[in-house]
Amino acid sequence: MNIETEKKIGNNIRKLRERAGLTQEMLAAKLQVNGCDITRSAVAKIEVGQRHVYPDEIILIKQILKAEYNEIFEL
């Protein structure tokens, strides 16, 4: 993915996280409980497009944030 696409997806995840009323720390904790080895710092980097988001993380983020894939990937 190019950097602009990653930034947009990260921004979408941030908006969805905020809509769900979760902090980055809370989202990271929920991902960890579900088997993702991720830190709050990694969530922050995803949200600003500095880190790739992996397919297993996307699946869990979608479930945790009660979002649709099109909300995550909307460009």
All heavy atoms as a GROMACS GRO file, in nm:
protein
  602
    1MET      N    1   0.084  -0.119   0.000
    1MET     CA    2   0.000   0.000   0.000
    1MET      C    3   0.088   0.124   0.000
    1MET      O    4   0.196   0.124   0.058
    1MET     CB    5  -0.088   0.002   0.125
    1MET     CG    6  -0.217  -0.072   0.111
    1MET     SD    7  -0.330  -0.041   0.247
    1MET     CE    8  -0.280  -0.169   0.359
    2ASN      N    9   0.038   0.229  -0.059
    2ASN     CA   10   0.113   0.354  -0.054
    2ASN      C   11   0.082   0.428   0.075
    2ASN      O   12  -0.016   0.400   0.144
    2ASN     CB   13   0.089   0.439  -0.179
    2ASN     CG   14  -0.050   0.498  -0.185
    2ASN    OD1   15  -0.106   0.542  -0.085
    2ASN    ND2   16  -0.107   0.501  -0.303
    3ILE      N   17   0.164   0.525   0.109
    3ILE     CA   18   0.154   0.595   0.236
    3ILE      C   19   0.022   0.669   0.252
    3ILE      O   20  -0.036   0.673   0.361
    3ILE     CB   21   0.276   0.688   0.260
    3ILE    CG1   22   0.276   0.744   0.402
    3ILE    CG2   23   0.278   0.800   0.158
    3ILE    CD1   24   0.302   0.642   0.508
    4GLU      N   25  -0.029   0.727   0.144
    4GLU     CA   26  -0.156   0.800   0.154
    4GLU      C   27  -0.272   0.705   0.185
    4GLU      O   28  -0.361   0.739   0.263
    4GLU     CB   29  -0.183   0.878   0.024
    4GLU     CG   30  -0.090   0.996   0.004
    4GLU     CD   31  -0.085   1.092   0.123
    4GLU    OE1   32  -0.193   1.127   0.177
    4GLU    OE2   33   0.026   1.130   0.163
    5THR      N   34  -0.269   0.586   0.125
    5THR     CA   35  -0.372   0.487   0.154
    5THR      C   36  -0.363   0.443   0.299
    5THR      O   37  -0.466   0.433   0.368
    5THR     CB   38  -0.357   0.366   0.060
    5THR    OG1   39  -0.366   0.411  -0.075
    5THR    CG2   40  -0.464   0.261   0.087
    6GLU      N   41  -0.242   0.419   0.348
    6GLU     CA   42  -0.225   0.377   0.487
    6GLU      C   43  -0.272   0.486   0.584
    6GLU      O   44  -0.333   0.457   0.686
    6GLU     CB   45  -0.080   0.340   0.513
    6GLU     CG   46  -0.040   0.219   0.431
    6GLU     CD   47   0.057   0.129   0.501
    6GLU    OE1   48   0.064   0.130   0.624
    6GLU    OE2   49   0.126   0.056   0.429
    7LYS      N   50  -0.243   0.612   0.550
    7LYS     CA   51  -0.288   0.723   0.635
    7LYS      C   52  -0.440   0.730   0.640
    7LYS      O   53  -0.499   0.751   0.747
    7LYS     CB   54  -0.233   0.856   0.584
    7LYS     CG   55  -0.087   0.879   0.616
    7LYS     CD   56  -0.042   1.015   0.566
    7LYS     CE   57   0.104   1.038   0.595
    7LYS     NZ   58   0.149   1.170   0.546
    8LYS      N   59  -0.506   0.711   0.526
    8LYS     CA   60  -0.652   0.717   0.521
    8LYS      C   61  -0.714   0.603   0.600
    8LYS      O   62  -0.807   0.624   0.677
    8LYS     CB   63  -0.698   0.714   0.374
    8LYS     CG   64  -0.848   0.728   0.357
    8LYS     CD   65  -0.901   0.859   0.411
    8LYS     CE   66  -1.049   0.870   0.389
    8LYS     NZ   67  -1.113   0.968   0.474
    9ILE      N   68  -0.662   0.482   0.583
    9ILE     CA   69  -0.714   0.367   0.658
    9ILE      C   70  -0.691   0.389   0.807
    9ILE      O   71  -0.780   0.364   0.889
    9ILE     CB   72  -0.651   0.236   0.608
    9ILE    CG1   73  -0.703   0.204   0.467
    9ILE    CG2   74  -0.679   0.120   0.704
    9ILE    CD1   75  -0.632   0.092   0.397
   10GLY      N   76  -0.573   0.437   0.844
   10GLY     CA   77  -0.544   0.465   0.984
   10GLY      C   78  -0.638   0.570   1.041
   10GLY      O   79  -0.687   0.556   1.155
   11ASN      N   80  -0.666   0.673   0.965
   11ASN     CA   81  -0.758   0.778   1.009
   11ASN      C   82  -0.899   0.721   1.027
   11ASN      O   83  -0.969   0.755   1.122
   11ASN     CB   84  -0.758   0.893   0.909
   11ASN     CG   85  -0.835   1.012   0.959
   11ASN    OD1   86  -0.811   1.061   1.069
   11ASN    ND2   87  -0.928   1.060   0.879
   12ASN      N   88  -0.940   0.633   0.935
   12ASN     CA   89  -1.070   0.568   0.948
   12ASN      C   90  -1.077   0.486   1.076
   12ASN      O   91  -1.178   0.489   1.148
   12ASN     CB   92  -1.098   0.477   0.828
   12ASN     CG   93  -1.116   0.554   0.699
   12ASN    OD1   94  -1.140   0.674   0.699
   12ASN    ND2   95  -1.103   0.485   0.587
   13ILE      N   96  -0.971   0.412   1.108
   13ILE     CA   97  -0.967   0.332   1.230
   13ILE      C   98  -0.975   0.423   1.352
   13ILE      O   99  -1.047   0.394   1.448
   13ILE     CB  100  -0.841   0.242   1.232
   13ILE    CG1  101  -0.855   0.132   1.125
   13ILE    CG2  102  -0.820   0.181   1.371
   13ILE    CD1  103  -0.729   0.050   1.102
   14ARG      N  104  -0.904   0.535   1.349
   14ARG     CA  105  -0.909   0.630   1.462
   14ARG      C  106  -1.051   0.680   1.484
   14ARG      O  107  -1.101   0.680   1.596
   14ARG     CB  108  -0.815   0.748   1.438
   14ARG     CG  109  -0.821   0.852   1.552
   14ARG     CD  110  -0.743   0.978   1.520
   14ARG     NE  111  -0.785   1.042   1.397
   14ARG     CZ  112  -0.894   1.119   1.384
   14ARG    NH1  113  -0.973   1.141   1.488
   14ARG    NH2  114  -0.924   1.173   1.268
   15LYS      N  115  -1.118   0.719   1.376
   15LYS     CA  116  -1.255   0.769   1.386
   15LYS      C  117  -1.349   0.663   1.442
   15LYS      O  118  -1.434   0.691   1.526
   15LYS     CB  119  -1.306   0.818   1.250
   15LYS     CG  120  -1.242   0.948   1.205
   15LYS     CD  121  -1.294   0.987   1.068
   15LYS     CE  122  -1.228   1.113   1.017
   15LYS     NZ  123  -1.269   1.146   0.880
   16LEU      N  124  -1.332   0.539   1.394
   16LEU     CA  125  -1.416   0.430   1.443
   16LEU      C  126  -1.388   0.400   1.590
   16LEU      O  127  -1.481   0.373   1.667
   16LEU     CB  128  -1.394   0.304   1.358
   16LEU     CG  129  -1.443   0.314   1.213
   16LEU    CD1  130  -1.385   0.200   1.130
   16LEU    CD2  131  -1.595   0.314   1.207
   17ARG      N  132  -1.261   0.407   1.628
   17ARG     CA  133  -1.224   0.385   1.769
   17ARG      C  134  -1.288   0.492   1.857
   17ARG      O  135  -1.347   0.461   1.962
   17ARG     CB  136  -1.072   0.387   1.785
   17ARG     CG  137  -1.027   0.378   1.930
   17ARG     CD  138  -0.877   0.388   1.944
   17ARG     NE  139  -0.818   0.508   1.889
   17ARG     CZ  140  -0.823   0.629   1.948
   17ARG    NH1  141  -0.887   0.647   2.060
   17ARG    NH2  142  -0.763   0.733   1.890
   18GLU      N  143  -1.279   0.617   1.814
   18GLU     CA  144  -1.338   0.726   1.891
   18GLU      C  145  -1.491   0.713   1.897
   18GLU      O  146  -1.551   0.738   2.001
   18GLU     CB  147  -1.298   0.861   1.830
   18GLU     CG  148  -1.151   0.893   1.852
   18GLU     CD  149  -1.103   1.017   1.780
   18GLU    OE1  150  -1.177   1.070   1.692
   18GLU    OE2  151  -0.991   1.063   1.810
   19ARG      N  152  -1.551   0.672   1.786
   19ARG     CA  153  -1.697   0.650   1.783
   19ARG      C  154  -1.738   0.544   1.886
   19ARG      O  155  -1.842   0.555   1.949
   19ARG     CB  156  -1.740   0.607   1.642
   19ARG     CG  157  -1.890   0.581   1.629
   19ARG     CD  158  -1.927   0.534   1.491
   19ARG     NE  159  -1.898   0.392   1.474
   19ARG     CZ  160  -1.916   0.324   1.363
   19ARG    NH1  161  -1.959   0.385   1.254
   19ARG    NH2  162  -1.888   0.195   1.357
   20ALA      N  163  -1.652   0.444   1.902
   20ALA     CA  164  -1.679   0.336   1.998
   20ALA      C  165  -1.647   0.377   2.141
   20ALA      O  166  -1.672   0.300   2.235
   20ALA     CB  167  -1.599   0.212   1.960
   21GLY      N  168  -1.589   0.496   2.159
   21GLY     CA  169  -1.558   0.544   2.294
   21GLY      C  170  -1.437   0.477   2.356
   21GLY      O  171  -1.428   0.467   2.478
   22LEU      N  172  -1.345   0.431   2.273
   22LEU     CA  173  -1.226   0.362   2.323
   22LEU      C  174  -1.102   0.449   2.307
   22LEU      O  175  -1.089   0.522   2.209
   22LEU     CB  176  -1.204   0.231   2.246
   22LEU     CG  177  -1.312   0.125   2.256
   22LEU    CD1  178  -1.276   0.007   2.167
   22LEU    CD2  179  -1.331   0.079   2.399
   23THR      N  180  -1.009   0.436   2.401
   23THR     CA  181  -0.878   0.497   2.386
   23THR      C  182  -0.789   0.401   2.308
   23THR      O  183  -0.825   0.283   2.290
   23THR     CB  184  -0.813   0.523   2.524
   23THR    OG1  185  -0.790   0.396   2.587
   23THR    CG2  186  -0.900   0.612   2.612
   24GLN      N  187  -0.673   0.448   2.266
   24GLN     CA  188  -0.578   0.359   2.198
   24GLN      C  189  -0.538   0.246   2.292
   24GLN      O  190  -0.525   0.131   2.249
   24GLN     CB  191  -0.454   0.437   2.154
   24GLN     CG  192  -0.481   0.534   2.042
   24GLN     CD  193  -0.361   0.620   2.009
   24GLN    OE1  194  -0.268   0.632   2.087
   24GLN    NE2  195  -0.365   0.683   1.892
   25GLU      N  196  -0.519   0.277   2.418
   25GLU     CA  197  -0.481   0.176   2.518
   25GLU      C  198  -0.590   0.069   2.530
   25GLU      O  199  -0.561  -0.051   2.537
   25GLU     CB  200  -0.457   0.243   2.653
   25GLU     CG  201  -0.401   0.151   2.759
   25GLU     CD  202  -0.257   0.109   2.733
   25GLU    OE1  203  -0.177   0.193   2.688
   25GLU    OE2  204  -0.226  -0.008   2.758
   26MET      N  205  -0.715   0.113   2.534
   26MET     CA  206  -0.826   0.019   2.546
   26MET      C  207  -0.836  -0.071   2.422
   26MET      O  208  -0.858  -0.192   2.435
   26MET     CB  209  -0.957   0.094   2.568
   26MET     CG  210  -0.964   0.166   2.701
   26MET     SD  211  -1.096   0.290   2.708
   26MET     CE  212  -1.240   0.189   2.720
   27LEU      N  213  -0.820  -0.013   2.303
   27LEU     CA  214  -0.824  -0.093   2.181
   27LEU      C  215  -0.710  -0.194   2.179
   27LEU      O  216  -0.730  -0.312   2.148
   27LEU     CB  217  -0.819  -0.004   2.057
   27LEU     CG  218  -0.818  -0.077   1.922
   27LEU    CD1  219  -0.938  -0.170   1.906
   27LEU    CD2  220  -0.812   0.023   1.807
   28ALA      N  221  -0.589  -0.149   2.216
   28ALA     CA  222  -0.475  -0.240   2.220
   28ALA      C  223  -0.501  -0.354   2.317
   28ALA      O  224  -0.473  -0.471   2.286
   28ALA     CB  225  -0.348  -0.165   2.258
   29ALA      N  226  -0.558  -0.324   2.433
   29ALA     CA  227  -0.587  -0.428   2.534
   29ALA      C  228  -0.689  -0.529   2.480
   29ALA      O  229  -0.672  -0.650   2.498
   29ALA     CB  230  -0.638  -0.364   2.662
   30LYS      N  231  -0.792  -0.480   2.414
   30LYS     CA  232  -0.893  -0.571   2.357
   30LYS      C  233  -0.832  -0.658   2.247
   30LYS      O  234  -0.864  -0.776   2.236
   30LYS     CB  235  -1.013  -0.492   2.304
   30LYS     CG  236  -1.100  -0.434   2.414
   30LYS     CD  237  -1.215  -0.354   2.357
   30LYS     CE  238  -1.304  -0.297   2.464
   30LYS     NZ  239  -1.392  -0.396   2.524
   31LEU      N  240  -0.743  -0.601   2.167
   31LEU     CA  241  -0.675  -0.679   2.064
   31LEU      C  242  -0.586  -0.786   2.129
   31LEU      O  243  -0.583  -0.900   2.084
   31LEU     CB  244  -0.593  -0.588   1.973
   31LEU     CG  245  -0.674  -0.502   1.876
   31LEU    CD1  246  -0.589  -0.388   1.820
   31LEU    CD2  247  -0.729  -0.586   1.763
   32GLN      N  248  -0.515  -0.749   2.235
   32GLN     CA  249  -0.428  -0.843   2.305
   32GLN      C  250  -0.507  -0.959   2.364
   32GLN      O  251  -0.466  -1.076   2.351
   32GLN     CB  252  -0.350  -0.771   2.416
   32GLN     CG  253  -0.246  -0.675   2.365
   32GLN     CD  254  -0.193  -0.582   2.472
   32GLN    OE1  255  -0.228  -0.592   2.589
   32GLN    NE2  256  -0.109  -0.488   2.432
   33VAL      N  257  -0.621  -0.930   2.426
   33VAL     CA  258  -0.705  -1.034   2.485
   33VAL      C  259  -0.751  -1.134   2.378
   33VAL      O  260  -0.769  -1.252   2.405
   33VAL     CB  261  -0.826  -0.971   2.557
   33VAL    CG1  262  -0.932  -1.074   2.591
   33VAL    CG2  263  -0.780  -0.898   2.683
   34ASN      N  264  -0.764  -1.083   2.255
   34ASN     CA  265  -0.809  -1.168   2.144
   34ASN      C  266  -0.693  -1.228   2.064
   34ASN      O  267  -0.713  -1.277   1.953
   34ASN     CB  268  -0.902  -1.088   2.053
   34ASN     CG  269  -1.039  -1.072   2.114
   34ASN    OD1  270  -1.118  -1.164   2.115
   34ASN    ND2  271  -1.067  -0.953   2.167
   35GLY      N  272  -0.572  -1.220   2.118
   35GLY     CA  273  -0.459  -1.290   2.058
   35GLY      C  274  -0.366  -1.209   1.971
   35GLY      O  275  -0.274  -1.264   1.911
   36CYS      N  276  -0.388  -1.078   1.960
   36CYS     CA  277  -0.299  -0.992   1.880
   36CYS      C  278  -0.189  -0.938   1.970
   36CYS      O  279  -0.216  -0.877   2.073
   36CYS     CB  280  -0.378  -0.875   1.822
   36CYS     SG  281  -0.412  -0.889   1.649
   37ASP      N  282  -0.066  -0.956   1.928
   37ASP     CA  283   0.048  -0.900   2.003
   37ASP      C  284   0.070  -0.757   1.954
   37ASP      O  285   0.144  -0.735   1.857
   37ASP     CB  286   0.172  -0.988   1.982
   37ASP     CG  287   0.290  -0.942   2.065
   37ASP    OD1  288   0.268  -0.872   2.166
   37ASP    OD2  289   0.403  -0.976   2.029
   38ILE      N  290   0.005  -0.661   2.018
   38ILE     CA  291   0.009  -0.522   1.973
   38ILE      C  292   0.011  -0.430   2.095
   38ILE      O  293  -0.046  -0.464   2.199
   38ILE     CB  294  -0.111  -0.492   1.880
   38ILE    CG1  295  -0.091  -0.360   1.805
   38ILE    CG2  296  -0.242  -0.495   1.956
   38ILE    CD1  297  -0.190  -0.338   1.692
   39THR      N  298   0.077  -0.318   2.081
   39THR     CA  299   0.086  -0.221   2.190
   39THR      C  300   0.005  -0.096   2.156
   39THR      O  301  -0.036  -0.078   2.042
   39THR     CB  302   0.232  -0.177   2.212
   39THR    OG1  303   0.277  -0.114   2.092
   39THR    CG2  304   0.321  -0.297   2.245
   40ARG      N  305  -0.013  -0.010   2.255
   40ARG     CA  306  -0.080   0.117   2.231
   40ARG      C  307  -0.002   0.199   2.129
   40ARG      O  308  -0.058   0.263   2.041
   40ARG     CB  309  -0.096   0.198   2.361
   40ARG     CG  310  -0.182   0.322   2.339
   40ARG     CD  311  -0.132   0.448   2.407
   40ARG     NE  312   0.007   0.475   2.397
   40ARG     CZ  313   0.064   0.550   2.300
   40ARG    NH1  314  -0.007   0.600   2.202
   40ARG    NH2  315   0.193   0.572   2.303
   41SER      N  316   0.130   0.194   2.139
   41SER     CA  317   0.216   0.265   2.046
   41SER      C  318   0.194   0.217   1.903
   41SER      O  319   0.191   0.297   1.809
   41SER     CB  320   0.362   0.248   2.086
   41SER     OG  321   0.447   0.309   1.995
   42ALA      N  322   0.178   0.088   1.884
   42ALA     CA  323   0.153   0.033   1.750
   42ALA      C  324   0.018   0.080   1.697
   42ALA      O  325   0.005   0.113   1.579
   42ALA     CB  326   0.161  -0.119   1.753
   43VAL      N  327  -0.083   0.085   1.785
   43VAL     CA  328  -0.214   0.136   1.744
   43VAL      C  329  -0.200   0.282   1.699
   43VAL      O  330  -0.254   0.321   1.596
   43VAL     CB  331  -0.318   0.123   1.858
   43VAL    CG1  332  -0.447   0.197   1.823
   43VAL    CG2  333  -0.347  -0.024   1.887
   44ALA      N  334  -0.125   0.361   1.775
   44ALA     CA  335  -0.103   0.502   1.739
   44ALA      C  336  -0.036   0.512   1.603
   44ALA      O  337  -0.074   0.597   1.521
   44ALA     CB  338  -0.019   0.570   1.846
   45LYS      N  339   0.063   0.428   1.577
   45LYS     CA  340   0.134   0.431   1.449
   45LYS      C  341   0.043   0.389   1.334
   45LYS      O  342   0.052   0.445   1.224
   45LYS     CB  343   0.258   0.342   1.455
   45LYS     CG  344   0.369   0.404   1.540
   45LYS     CD  345   0.489   0.315   1.548
   45LYS     CE  346   0.597   0.381   1.634
   45LYS     NZ  347   0.716   0.296   1.647
   46ILE      N  348  -0.044   0.292   1.357
   46ILE     CA  349  -0.141   0.252   1.254
   46ILE      C  350  -0.231   0.371   1.220
   46ILE      O  351  -0.256   0.401   1.104
   46ILE     CB  352  -0.225   0.132   1.302
   46ILE    CG1  353  -0.141   0.005   1.303
   46ILE    CG2  354  -0.350   0.114   1.214
   46ILE    CD1  355  -0.205  -0.113   1.373
   47GLU      N  356  -0.278   0.440   1.323
   47GLU     CA  357  -0.372   0.550   1.303
   47GLU      C  358  -0.313   0.667   1.223
   47GLU      O  359  -0.386   0.739   1.158
   47GLU     CB  360  -0.425   0.600   1.437
   47GLU     CG  361  -0.518   0.502   1.503
   47GLU     CD  362  -0.581   0.550   1.631
   47GLU    OE1  363  -0.546   0.661   1.679
   47GLU    OE2  364  -0.666   0.477   1.685
   48VAL      N  365  -0.181   0.684   1.228
   48VAL     CA  366  -0.118   0.793   1.150
   48VAL      C  367  -0.048   0.741   1.025
   48VAL      O  368   0.019   0.817   0.956
   48VAL     CB  369  -0.021   0.876   1.238
   48VAL    CG1  370  -0.096   0.948   1.348
   48VAL    CG2  371   0.093   0.793   1.291
   49GLY      N  372  -0.063   0.612   0.995
   49GLY     CA  373  -0.008   0.556   0.872
   49GLY      C  374   0.140   0.524   0.878
   49GLY      O  375   0.204   0.508   0.774
   50GLN      N  376   0.197   0.512   0.997
   50GLN     CA  377   0.340   0.481   1.011
   50GLN      C  378   0.367   0.332   1.026
   50GLN      O  379   0.483   0.292   1.030
   50GLN     CB  380   0.399   0.555   1.131
   50GLN     CG  381   0.406   0.704   1.112
   50GLN     CD  382   0.464   0.773   1.234
   50GLN    OE1  383   0.478   0.715   1.340
   50GLN    NE2  384   0.500   0.898   1.217
   51ARG      N  385   0.262   0.252   1.039
   51ARG     CA  386   0.278   0.107   1.054
   51ARG      C  387   0.170   0.038   0.973
   51ARG      O  388   0.056   0.082   0.972
   51ARG     CB  389   0.266   0.068   1.202
   51ARG     CG  390   0.276  -0.082   1.227
   51ARG     CD  391   0.242  -0.110   1.373
   51ARG     NE  392   0.238  -0.249   1.411
   51ARG     CZ  393   0.137  -0.332   1.387
   51ARG    NH1  394   0.031  -0.294   1.319
   51ARG    NH2  395   0.143  -0.455   1.431
   52HIS      N  396   0.209  -0.070   0.907
   52HIS     CA  397   0.112  -0.151   0.833
   52HIS      C  398   0.015  -0.214   0.931
   52HIS      O  399   0.052  -0.251   1.042
   52HIS     CB  400   0.180  -0.263   0.754
   52HIS     CG  401   0.274  -0.214   0.649
   52HIS    ND1  402   0.231  -0.144   0.538
   52HIS    CD2  403   0.408  -0.224   0.637
   52HIS    CE1  404   0.335  -0.115   0.463
   52HIS    NE2  405   0.444  -0.161   0.521
   53VAL      N  406  -0.108  -0.231   0.889
   53VAL     CA  407  -0.206  -0.305   0.968
   53VAL      C  408  -0.224  -0.440   0.900
   53VAL      O  409  -0.242  -0.449   0.778
   53VAL     CB  410  -0.338  -0.227   0.984
   53VAL    CG1  411  -0.403  -0.194   0.853
   53VAL    CG2  412  -0.434  -0.299   1.076
   54TYR      N  413  -0.211  -0.546   0.977
   54TYR     CA  414  -0.212  -0.682   0.923
   54TYR      C  415  -0.354  -0.737   0.916
   54TYR      O  416  -0.442  -0.693   0.991
   54TYR     CB  417  -0.123  -0.772   1.008
   54TYR     CG  418   0.021  -0.728   1.001
   54TYR    CD1  419   0.079  -0.653   1.103
   54TYR    CD2  420   0.101  -0.758   0.890
   54TYR    CE1  421   0.211  -0.609   1.095
   54TYR    CE2  422   0.232  -0.714   0.880
   54TYR     CZ  423   0.286  -0.640   0.984
   54TYR     OH  424   0.415  -0.596   0.975
   55PRO      N  425  -0.378  -0.832   0.826
   55PRO     CA  426  -0.513  -0.885   0.809
   55PRO      C  427  -0.578  -0.935   0.937
   55PRO      O  428  -0.697  -0.906   0.961
   55PRO     CB  429  -0.493  -1.000   0.708
   55PRO     CG  430  -0.374  -0.958   0.628
   55PRO     CD  431  -0.285  -0.888   0.728
   56ASP      N  432  -0.504  -1.007   1.022
   56ASP     CA  433  -0.565  -1.056   1.146
   56ASP      C  434  -0.603  -0.940   1.237
   56ASP      O  435  -0.705  -0.946   1.307
   56ASP     CB  436  -0.473  -1.156   1.218
   56ASP     CG  437  -0.338  -1.098   1.255
   56ASP    OD1  438  -0.290  -1.006   1.186
   56ASP    OD2  439  -0.278  -1.147   1.353
   57GLU      N  440  -0.526  -0.832   1.234
   57GLU     CA  441  -0.559  -0.713   1.314
   57GLU      C  442  -0.684  -0.645   1.259
   57GLU      O  443  -0.771  -0.603   1.336
   57GLU     CB  444  -0.442  -0.615   1.313
   57GLU     CG  445  -0.318  -0.668   1.382
   57GLU     CD  446  -0.193  -0.585   1.358
   57GLU    OE1  447  -0.189  -0.503   1.263
   57GLU    OE2  448  -0.098  -0.603   1.435
   58ILE      N  449  -0.695  -0.638   1.127
   58ILE     CA  450  -0.812  -0.574   1.066
   58ILE      C  451  -0.939  -0.650   1.104
   58ILE      O  452  -1.040  -0.589   1.140
   58ILE     CB  453  -0.797  -0.567   0.913
   58ILE    CG1  454  -0.685  -0.471   0.876
   58ILE    CG2  455  -0.929  -0.524   0.846
   58ILE    CD1  456  -0.644  -0.476   0.730
   59ILE      N  457  -0.934  -0.781   1.099
   59ILE     CA  458  -1.051  -0.863   1.134
   59ILE      C  459  -1.094  -0.835   1.277
   59ILE      O  460  -1.212  -0.813   1.305
   59ILE     CB  461  -1.020  -1.013   1.112
   59ILE    CG1  462  -1.005  -1.041   0.962
   59ILE    CG2  463  -1.129  -1.100   1.173
   59ILE    CD1  464  -0.942  -1.176   0.930
   60LEU      N  465  -0.998  -0.833   1.370
   60LEU     CA  466  -1.031  -0.809   1.510
   60LEU      C  467  -1.075  -0.665   1.534
   60LEU      O  468  -1.169  -0.640   1.611
   60LEU     CB  469  -0.912  -0.842   1.601
   60LEU     CG  470  -0.886  -0.990   1.621
   60LEU    CD1  471  -0.758  -1.011   1.703
   60LEU    CD2  472  -1.003  -1.057   1.692
   61ILE      N  473  -1.010  -0.569   1.470
   61ILE     CA  474  -1.050  -0.429   1.483
   61ILE      C  475  -1.194  -0.412   1.439
   61ILE      O  476  -1.275  -0.345   1.505
   61ILE     CB  477  -0.954  -0.337   1.405
   61ILE    CG1  478  -0.819  -0.328   1.478
   61ILE    CG2  479  -1.014  -0.198   1.386
   61ILE    CD1  480  -0.708  -0.262   1.398
   62LYS      N  481  -1.230  -0.474   1.326
   62LYS     CA  482  -1.366  -0.467   1.276
   62LYS      C  483  -1.465  -0.520   1.379
   62LYS      O  484  -1.567  -0.457   1.407
   62LYS     CB  485  -1.378  -0.548   1.146
   62LYS     CG  486  -1.520  -0.555   1.091
   62LYS     CD  487  -1.529  -0.659   0.982
   62LYS     CE  488  -1.670  -0.675   0.930
   62LYS     NZ  489  -1.760  -0.741   1.025
   63GLN      N  490  -1.432  -0.634   1.440
   63GLN     CA  491  -1.521  -0.694   1.539
   63GLN      C  492  -1.530  -0.608   1.665
   63GLN      O  493  -1.640  -0.582   1.715
   63GLN     CB  494  -1.472  -0.834   1.575
   63GLN     CG  495  -1.484  -0.933   1.462
   63GLN     CD  496  -1.414  -1.065   1.491
   63GLN    OE1  497  -1.350  -1.082   1.593
   63GLN    NE2  498  -1.426  -1.159   1.398
   64ILE      N  499  -1.416  -0.565   1.716
   64ILE     CA  500  -1.412  -0.487   1.840
   64ILE      C  501  -1.486  -0.354   1.824
   64ILE      O  502  -1.560  -0.311   1.914
   64ILE     CB  503  -1.267  -0.465   1.886
   64ILE    CG1  504  -1.206  -0.598   1.932
   64ILE    CG2  505  -1.260  -0.361   1.998
   64ILE    CD1  506  -1.054  -0.595   1.945
   65LEU      N  507  -1.465  -0.288   1.711
   65LEU     CA  508  -1.525  -0.156   1.689
   65LEU      C  509  -1.665  -0.164   1.628
   65LEU      O  510  -1.727  -0.061   1.602
   65LEU     CB  511  -1.433  -0.071   1.600
   65LEU     CG  512  -1.294  -0.045   1.656
   65LEU    CD1  513  -1.213   0.041   1.561
   65LEU    CD2  514  -1.301   0.020   1.795
   66LYS      N  515  -1.713  -0.288   1.607
   66LYS     CA  516  -1.845  -0.309   1.548
   66LYS      C  517  -1.860  -0.226   1.420
   66LYS      O  518  -1.955  -0.151   1.401
   66LYS     CB  519  -1.955  -0.276   1.648
   66LYS     CG  520  -1.954  -0.369   1.769
   66LYS     CD  521  -2.059  -0.330   1.870
   66LYS     CE  522  -2.069  -0.426   1.986
   66LYS     NZ  523  -1.949  -0.450   2.062
   67ALA      N  524  -1.761  -0.241   1.333
   67ALA     CA  525  -1.755  -0.164   1.209
   67ALA      C  526  -1.773  -0.258   1.089
   67ALA      O  527  -1.768  -0.380   1.102
   67ALA     CB  528  -1.620  -0.093   1.200
   68GLU      N  529  -1.791  -0.198   0.975
   68GLU     CA  530  -1.798  -0.270   0.849
   68GLU      C  531  -1.663  -0.250   0.778
   68GLU      O  532  -1.596  -0.149   0.798
   68GLU     CB  533  -1.912  -0.217   0.762
   68GLU     CG  534  -2.049  -0.232   0.825
   68GLU     CD  535  -2.089  -0.378   0.848
   68GLU    OE1  536  -2.050  -0.464   0.767
   68GLU    OE2  537  -2.159  -0.404   0.947
   69TYR      N  538  -1.628  -0.345   0.693
   69TYR     CA  539  -1.502  -0.332   0.619
   69TYR      C  540  -1.498  -0.205   0.535
   69TYR      O  541  -1.394  -0.140   0.526
   69TYR     CB  542  -1.475  -0.455   0.532
   69TYR     CG  543  -1.435  -0.577   0.610
   69TYR    CD1  544  -1.515  -0.690   0.613
   69TYR    CD2  545  -1.317  -0.578   0.684
   69TYR    CE1  546  -1.479  -0.802   0.686
   69TYR    CE2  547  -1.280  -0.690   0.758
   69TYR     CZ  548  -1.361  -0.801   0.758
   69TYR     OH  549  -1.324  -0.910   0.831
   70ASN      N  550  -1.611  -0.168   0.476
   70ASN     CA  551  -1.611  -0.048   0.392
   70ASN      C  552  -1.583   0.078   0.475
   70ASN      O  553  -1.527   0.175   0.424
   70ASN     CB  554  -1.741  -0.033   0.312
   70ASN     CG  555  -1.862  -0.012   0.400
   70ASN    OD1  556  -1.873  -0.069   0.508
   70ASN    ND2  557  -1.957   0.066   0.352
   71GLU      N  558  -1.615   0.077   0.605
   71GLU     CA  559  -1.584   0.191   0.691
   71GLU      C  560  -1.433   0.200   0.716
   71GLU      O  561  -1.378   0.309   0.727
   71GLU     CB  562  -1.656   0.180   0.825
   71GLU     CG  563  -1.807   0.192   0.815
   71GLU     CD  564  -1.874   0.172   0.949
   71GLU    OE1  565  -1.872   0.058   1.002
   71GLU    OE2  566  -1.926   0.272   1.003
   72ILE      N  567  -1.368   0.086   0.723
   72ILE     CA  568  -1.223   0.082   0.746
   72ILE      C  569  -1.148   0.122   0.618
   72ILE      O  570  -1.054   0.200   0.622
   72ILE     CB  571  -1.179  -0.056   0.793
   72ILE    CG1  572  -1.237  -0.086   0.932
   72ILE    CG2  573  -1.025  -0.068   0.795
   72ILE    CD1  574  -1.218  -0.227   0.980
   73PHE      N  575  -1.194   0.068   0.504
   73PHE     CA  576  -1.120   0.085   0.379
   73PHE      C  577  -1.167   0.199   0.290
   73PHE      O  578  -1.117   0.216   0.180
   73PHE     CB  579  -1.121  -0.046   0.299
   73PHE     CG  580  -1.043  -0.155   0.366
   73PHE    CD1  581  -1.107  -0.263   0.426
   73PHE    CD2  582  -0.904  -0.150   0.372
   73PHE    CE1  583  -1.035  -0.362   0.488
   73PHE    CE2  584  -0.831  -0.249   0.434
   73PHE     CZ  585  -0.897  -0.355   0.493
   74GLU      N  586  -1.263   0.277   0.337
   74GLU     CA  587  -1.313   0.389   0.256
   74GLU      C  588  -1.200   0.487   0.225
   74GLU      O  589  -1.130   0.533   0.314
   74GLU     CB  590  -1.425   0.462   0.332
   74GLU     CG  591  -1.486   0.574   0.253
   74GLU     CD  592  -1.598   0.643   0.331
   74GLU    OE1  593  -1.650   0.585   0.427
   74GLU    OE2  594  -1.630   0.755   0.293
   75LEU      N  595  -1.180   0.514   0.098
   75LEU     CA  596  -1.073   0.605   0.056
   75LEU      C  597  -1.132   0.738   0.012
   75LEU      O  598  -1.072   0.838   0.010
   75LEU     CB  599  -0.991   0.545  -0.057
   75LEU     CG  600  -0.922   0.412  -0.024
   75LEU    CD1  601  -0.850   0.358  -0.145
   75LEU    CD2  602  -0.824   0.431   0.091
   0.00000   0.00000   0.00000
